[in-house]
Structures are given as structure tokens and as C-alpha cells.
Amino acid sequence: MSTTSDQPEIEAPAATIAATPSGIVALVGRPNVGKSSIFNRLLGQRQAVVEDVPGTTRDRVYGVVEWQDRAFTVTDTGGIADERDGLAESVFGQVQTAVEEATVIVFVLDTPDGITPQDEEIAALLRKTKKPVVIAANKTDNQHTHLQSYDFYSLGFADVVSLSALHGLGSGDLLDAICAHLPPVEATESELALPQFAIVGRPNVGKSALLNALLGHERTIVSDIPGTTRDSIDTVVTYGEDTALLIDTAGIRRRGKVERGVESHSVLRTLRALERCNVALLVVDAAEGLTAQDIHIAGYVNEAYKGLVVLINKWDLVDADAGEVKRLVQGRLRWMPHAPSVVISAKSGYHLGHILPAAMQVFAERGRRITTGTLNRTLRAWLANRTLSSKRRRLSIYYVTQARTHPPTFIFSVNDPARVHFSHRRFLENNIRRHFGFDGTPIRLLFHDHHA
């Protein structure tokens, strides 16, 4: 980190933080009504598989949606089928889990089909939940189907939104209706008053054993059976002058390995823990190295803009050079090279004293604020001998300011946001990190039209 006359400030989380997911929205309904199409439309990308074959979606798919300074996690589910055996029973279990954990339920109906007996059965189940339900009257493509959608009010739910996921009509109205039922933003942001560290990782890498070792007593059940921890367990710990909340979570398997019921329930709990934590402590097995699934979980952390510390556990079972192992880990996480790593052994207690200080340092980096004057002086130096262009179109940056912390968020005023290329983002992020740090935490770069 370079030294400048203006020292960067460190601040605690403020009320003006970046949008953090403040609820879970479950898309439910019978097969082939367009749930996956609505999911993709809300996320703005093709993430769920969309086909005209009923029952294409089996496991739940998750994504974070931001809308008008609000954010929420949306989960796509398989259709609730008539039969309750075999695969249908498995899908039904997935849907039940999603509904149980949901803050808001979006009940997707096929407008041209009208209300079917199966729709009435699903509506009866949803009324028992006592949770907010928004009816998404999908495939409302013309005036005739729009009038048909009014029939859905007879199911007893106050919010009926007409839309066409295929043509992108009405998706904004659906988002408005969802956000109206989400909890107040302040309730979520207040949780950040205490540093929160989520212990995450694959099953059976030693997460619960690590928590017990850190606390010095049996706080959670430790077993050699993968997936013993089914829920998130919060524990307040004090060390030195610092106090933090440790969240133990269930392990995340590959989605194809997630079974219905309690196993899939634990995955959702883990994702919720990631949403509300400040820093994720990713536990990996030293003997196995950084697996593809470890990288997948790190991707969840990065997408949620959370801090990351990699804990290389079971060090007592390997004979290797710690520095070389750390380099290998960072090499596989080359898209998150800023994440620190610590070699540990929950069993022997090796380096356990290094974990919480490392997490607190990342937490402090997330609260680092750089003054606007310092940012713009260094920006001019970065651009003095470099032209930013893409396809012969020059990108001009007029000024930059840090809008918020947790995560660190920078807004660049430019001549045309459409000219911002991936290489420009990488150049700017690399320079921000080189000059100011922010080790262990993703940073968010936003580009606004200077003339707007």
C-alpha cells in the first residue's frame, strides 16, 4: 500500500450501506406456468433452465435481485405436481422447504389456463402459511388475458400482478409488489452493528469442530458423518477488546448432490448466513486442497460482496510447506487474490489464535473510507499515461467518490457507462487495491453518466 499525505479512514458500518439481501422470495406454482422464466427475468440473466417440458426445474435455484435500493434472494422451485411419489415427492419437499423459509411467496399462475383444481389446492396450502403472497398472473400477453387475470382475486390474495415473463411486461410491477412486503431496511442494516463471521464450507471439513475449539467447549454437535449441522448457530464471542458473532452453518454440497427435505433446508440456511454476515470463514481440508466445490462456495461469498478468509484446516494431517499451500490456494482463487488464508488445525489448536484477528482485519478493511480528494488525485495519476478505450470508443472518467462501506463502493462519473469494458473495471480495481488496500473484501464499482 502506498503512503500518501491523506491517510485513509477506518469507520464502522454506517446506515448508508450497499443494498443487502433483506428477505427470501420463493416462486411456487404447478409445473409449466413460467416460474423459471420469471426467475430469469427478475435476475436479468438466463440462470434457470427454461423448457416447455413440465417439471424441468427440480432443485431450487437461488439468485440475488436488486430493485430500487432494495435487495432480496429469489429462489426458483420445481412445480407442485399432482402425484406425490418418486421425483414428484422430492420436488414437493423442495417447495415446502422454500415456502417455510420465504419472507414473501410469489404464486405463479397461467392466465390462459385460468384457475385449475391444482391451483386451488396450492392456494389453500399457501393461505395456511400466514405469509405475504403475491399472485403473478403470467402469460398475460393481451387485453383478453389481462381481463382473465382478474379471476385470480377469487383465490383470496390481495396482490395480483399481470405480467408476461416471455415479453418482459409487468416485471417492474411484480418487483414493486414484492418489495412492499419485505421487512424495513433498517432492521437488516442494524445487524451489522456487531461484526458477524459465518463459518462456511463443504460438509465434513471441520466447521463445527473449529467453532468448538474457538469457544473451548462443545457448542455444536461434532460428528464424522457429513452434514451433521442442519441449521445456523449463532454464538457471541469476546477476545481482547473485540466482540463478534460467529455463525456455524451446514455444509454446502454440489447442487446435484443436495437431497430433498432437511439437506436442502440446510443449504438455504447457509445462504442466509452469508447474506447477513460481514466476513465468511471458508474452511477447506488441507489434505484435499481447494476443491471445485470450495471455489463454488467462494463464488457465493464474492457474489454477495462479503469478506473472505480461507482457513486451511486439518493441518496436523499433512506434511507440506505452509507458504506453498497458501500460494496454491491463492492461485486457484485468482479472481479473489485479495483473500487472506490461515493454516490451522481445529483438533490440535494450531494457529487458532490467528483466525479472529484475520477476520477482524478484513472487517476493518470493509469499513475503510477514502476521501474524495485523495481518490481523485490518485485517479489523475493512474490515467496520466493511459487511455481507456474499447472498440475505438474512448472512456472518459471525470471524477470518483466512495459512496459507502460494507462493501466498499465507488462511483465513477463517466461520459458513457456503456463504454466501460471488463478490462477497465479490472484496471481501476487493481489500482484501488494497490494504493488503498481493501484486502479480503470485494469492492463494488458503479459507473454513472456524467451528463445525466
N, C-alpha and C positions, 0 to 999 in steps of 0.2 A: 504494500500500500504506500503510495507516495505521501510525502509530507507537504502540507500547504499551510498558509497563514491562517486560513479559516478551518478550524477543527470541526469535523462532523459531530453533530449532537446525537446523543442516545436518549430516546424517550420511551416511556411506557405506552402500551396500546391506548389510542385515543378513540373518541366516539366516531370520528370520521375514518373508519377503516374501509378497506375494499369489501365489496359485497361477498358475504359468506353464506353458504347454503343454510337456510333457516327453516327447512322443512323437507318432507319427503312426499312426493306426489305419485300415486300409483294409478296407472292406466289399466282398467279392467273392463271386461265385457266378453261376450261369447266370441267364438272364432270367426275370423274373416270380416270383422267390422271396421278394420283400419287402425287398430291400436298402434302397430309398428309404424305406419305411415305418419300418424300424428306425432309419435315419438321422434321420428326423424325430422319432421317439420319444426317441432319445438327446439330441437338441438341445432337445426340448421345444417345437418350433415346426415349422410346415409350410414347409420351405425347399426340399426337393427335390420335383419333380413326381412324383405318385403316380397311376398309372393301371393298369388291368388289361391293358394292351397290352404284350406283351413288348418289351424294348429301348427303353423310354421314355427312360431316362437314357443320354445319350451322353457328354457331357463329365463330368469329375469335379467334384463339388461339395464344398466344404470348410466346416467349422464347428468351433468350439471347445467341448468338453464339460468341465464341472467336476463332480467326484464325490468327496465325502469328502476335501477338501483336496488333491485331485489334479486335474490338467487334461491334456487331450490333444487333438490335432487329429484329427478324423474325416473321412475322405474317402469319398464315395459314388461308386461306379463303375457303368458300364454292364455289362450281363450278358455273360458269355463265350459267344458263340454258336457253333453247330456249324460254320457256313460261315466261311471266312477270306478273303472278298473284299469289296470295296467298304466299306460302312459297318461291317460286322461286323469287318473287319480293323482299321479305325480304332479301334473300341471296344476290341478286343483289345489294341491298342497302349497305350491309356489304362490298361487294367487292369494290364498288365505294368509300366508306369511306377509306378503306385500301389503295387504289390507290392514293387518294388525299393526304394522309399523308406520303406516302412512299418516301424514298430517292432513292431507286432502286427497280425496278419491275422485278420479275422473272416470265416469261411467260412459263408455263409448257405445253408441248405438248406430245402427244402419238406418238412415232416414227412409230410403225407398222401401225397405222391408217392413217398416212400422214396428209396433211392439209385438214381439213373439212371446210365447209361453216361457221360453228360457230367459228372456229379458225380464219378465215379471218375477221369475224365481230369483234372479240375481238382485233385482231391486229390493226384494224382501230381505235378502241377506245383508245388503248394504244399509238398509234402514236400521237394522239391529246394532250396527256399529256405533251409532250416535256421532259419526264423524261427518264433516262437511263433504257433500257430494255435488260435483258439477257434471251435468249431463253434456257430453259432446255429441251433438247430432251430426254425425259425419255423413259425407256424400250428399250434402245439400248443395247441389250444383245449379239450381234454377229456382224460379218463383214457385213452381208447383211443389217441389220438395221442401222449400222453405216453409210453406204453409203446412205441409205434413209434419214438420218438426214440432209444431205446437202441440201435437198429440202427446208428446213425451211428458208434458206437465202433469198428465194424469197419473204418473208414477209416484208423485208426491214430493218431488225435489224442486226447490225454488229456482235453481240456476240451470237454464237450458241455453246452450250456445250453439248456434248453427254454424257449421264450417264445412269446408271441403279440403281435406288434407292433400288430395291429389293436386288441386289447383292453388293451394295456399290461401284460400279465402277463410276469413274468420279466425285465424290463429292468434292474432293480437287480442281479439275479444276473449278467447279462451284463456290466454295468459293473464289478462286483467282479472277475470273471474277467479282464477287460481290464487293470484296474489292477494285478493281481497280476503281470503280465508287463512293466509299464513300468519304466524304469530308476529307481534311487533318486532321490528329490527332491533330495538334497544335490548329486548330480552336476550337475544342471541349474543349481541356485542358485549353485554355485561359479563359474560362468561370469561372473556379474555382478561379480566382484572387479575386473575391468578394464572401463571404460566401452566399450560397443560401439555403434557407429553404422553403420546399414545405409543404403547409398545406393540408393534405390528410385525407380521412375518408369516411364513408358511407354517402349517401345523408341525409340531414336534421339533422345533428348533430351539426350545428352551425359554420361551417367553415368560411363562408362569414361574418357572424356577428362578429366572432373573429377577422378577418382581419380589419373590420371597427372599432372595438373597439381599436385595437392596433394602428391604424392610427389616430383615433379621428375624423374621418369623413366618409361619405358614399363613399367608393371606389368601391364597388361592390353592385349589387342588392341583397337585403336580402328578402327572401320570405319563407312562411311556406310550400310552395309546394316543395317536394323533387326534387332535380336535377335541380334547377334554374340555377346554374352556368354551362355553357356548354363549356367554354374554360378556359385555364390557363391565369391568370392575374398577371403580374409581377409588384412589387412596391418596390422601393429602400427606405429603412428606415435608419435613423441615431439615435442612442441613446447612450448618453455618448460620448466616443471616437470611438465607433464601428459603422460600416456601413454594412448593409446586404441587400440581395434581398429576399423579401417574394413572394412566388408563391402561389396564390389561385387556387385551382383546382376543377373540378367537382367531385361529389361523385362516388365511385365505388360500383356498385351493384354486387350481385352474377351473374355469367356469365349466368345462366339460366334466370335471370330477365332482362338482357340487351336487349333493343329493338333496332330495326334497326335505321339507319339514325342518327339523332343528338345525341341520347342517347349513341349509341355505339361509336360515334365520340368522346364524352367526356371521355370515358374510355381510349381511346388511348392517348388523351391529358394528362390524369393523369399519365399514364405510362411514357410518355415522360418527364413530370415534375420530376418524380422520377429519371429518368436517369441522368438529368443534375443537380439535387440538391446535396448538401452535407449532409443535415440533413432533415429528414421527421418529421413533427409535426403531429402525428396521433391524431385526435380529436375523442373522444368517448363520448357517452351520459352517464352521471353519473347515471341517473335513470335506464337505461337498462343494465349497466355494460359492460364488454368486451364480445361482441358477437362473434359468429363463423366467421362472415364476417370481423370484426375488426382484428381478428387473421389472416385471409386470407390476408388482406392488409398488416399487419405487415410482413407476409411472403414475399410479393413482395419487401418490403424495405430490408429485410435481404438478399434476393437473389441478389439484386442489390448492396450489400455491402455499403449501406448508413447508416448514423447515424439515431438514433430514439429517439424522446422524446414523451411520451404519455401524451396528455392533456385531463384530465377528466373534460369535460365541463358540464354546467348546474348544477353546484354545489348548486345553490340557490334553486333548486327544490327537494333536497334530505335532509334527516336528518340521517347522518351516520358519523362514525369516519373516518377522512381522512387517518390516518395511516393504518387502517384496509382495507379500499378500495384500497390503494396502494399495500398492501400485496396481496390482491386478484388478482389485475391486474398482478403483477409480477408472481404470481403463475400460471396464465393461459398463461403467456408468458415465461414459464420456459426454453424454448430454446433460449430466449433473455433476461436473467435475468439482463443483464448489462444496460438495457434501463431505464433511469430515468422517473419519472412521476410527473405531477404537477396537482393539483386540481384547477380548475378555474371556473369563470362564465363570459362569454362574455357579458351577459346582465347587471350584477351588477358591473363588473370590478374587481371582486375578484381575487387576485393573478396574474393579467395580467402582472405586472411588473416582475414576476419570469420567464416568458416564454423565452424571448430573451436571458437573461443571461444563462439559462439552455441550449439553443440551441448553444450559443457561446462556452460554456464549452465542449459540445460534439464535436463541430467543432475543438476546440483546441486538444482534445484527438485524433481525426483523424490525426492531424499533429504531434503527438508525435513521436520522433525518439529515439531509444535506441542504444547506441554504441555497436559495435560488441564485444568489450572486456567485457562489463557488461553482455551482453546476454550469452556469453559462460561461464563466471564464475558462473552465476546463473544456467545455464543448467547443469553444472557438479554437482552442489549441488542437483538439482532435481533428477538426475539419480544415485546419490551416493548409495542409498539404494533401488533402484528399477530396475527391469529388464523388458524391453519391449519385449514381445513375443506374437506370435499368431500361434496356431496350431504347437507348438513346434519349430517354426522358430523365431529366435531372431532378433530383430530390433536394429541395432547399429546406433547411431547418433554421427557424428564426430564433427560437428560444426553447428552454426546457425548464420544468419545475417539478419538484417532488410533491405529488398531491396528497399522499398518505403513507402510512406504515402498516405493517402486519397485513398483507405483504408490502414491501417497498414498491411503490407505484410511481412511475414517472410519465408525465405528459409532455410530448413534443409537439410544438406548433410548426406545421409544415405547409408547403404550398399545395400539396395534393396527397392525401393519405393513400390513394390508390397506387402511388409510385413507390411505396415502401416495400422493399424486397426482403426476403428472409435474410440475405447477407447483410442488409442494413441493420436489421434487428440484432444480428449476431455481433456486428461491429460495435454498435452502441452498448450492448450489454457487456461485452468483453471489456470495453473501456471503463464503464461504470464500476465493474468489479475490480479492475486493475488499480483504479485510483481511490476507491472508497470502501472496498471490502464486500460486505454482504455475503460472507462465506456461510454456506449451509442453508441458504434460503433462496427460493425462486424470486425473481423480480418481475414486475409487470410493466411492460412498455405500451403506452397508448399514444396514438397519433391523431391530432385534431387539425382540421382545416383552418389555417390562419385567417382566411378571408370569410369564414362562415360567421 
